[in-house]
Amino acid sequence: MSTILVVDDELTIREVVRKYLEREDYDVLEADNGKQALDILSREKIDLMVLDIMLPELDGFAIADSLRNASKYGSLYQNSNIPIIMLTARTEEEDRLSGFEAGTDDYVVKPFSPRELAMRVKAVLKRSAPPTVDDDIPLEFGVLRLDMRARSLTVDGKPITLTTKEFELLCFMAQNPDQVFSRAQLLDKVWGYEFYGDESTVTVHIHRLRDKIESDPDNPRFIETVWGVGYKFKGV
């Protein structure tokens, strides 16, 4: 059974989300402020977090940043790569992009459909599940080694921490080397039907990947921009 942490300062929202997630046989934990959320994340193994942005103590961006930089917060390491779905009343594009910059995987705007949220949780967990047996053999491109079964990445022998969506995006592109994909195609193939975002989401994730895997992100070796079209992963 997967464990979902719901972080929101509104009791009614937590109760509704819990009800719908428990219908799907998830174990649900709750937190009503940022510090309580971090305390739970330091003690419990969580499979996915539904996270509000506007919270007492610490906001959602600070919580996401703490997880994605778990080397600075040792007790959070066990949950450093869990999927995060932002649940918020803030609708501005800048807020969505800030969420993705912080390493979130999806973005749901209030008011929302609890049934849709439960479907998104299910879809995100499915995408973050261990790969099938067909993905036994790691992919290697020069100094880059991508092990899909272990969900791990090393560059020149150094382990690189990726968020769920960063890993999925890199896997998809690396499995289709030298093929050019538009941002719309990547949004469809990696995020899928359950995500209702804009194409700038892809741009943010590409930039984050380059910062992590490229020795010179401004002159990338692996992820190339094809101007006017999109991006491709260079296999040679």
Buried (B, 14 or more C-beta within 10 A) or exposed (E): EBBBBBBBBBEEBBEBBBEBBEEBEBBBBBBBBBEBBBEBBBEEEBBBBBBBBEBEBBBBBBBBBBBBBBEEBEEBEBBBBBBBBBBBEBEEEEBBBBBBBBBBBBBBBEEBEBEEBBBBBBBBBEBBEEEEEEBEEBBEBEBBBBBBBEBBBBBEEEEBBBBBBBBBBBBBBBEBBEEBBBBEBBBEBBBBEBBEBEEBBBBBBBBBBBEBBBEEBEEBBBBBBEEEEBBBBBBE
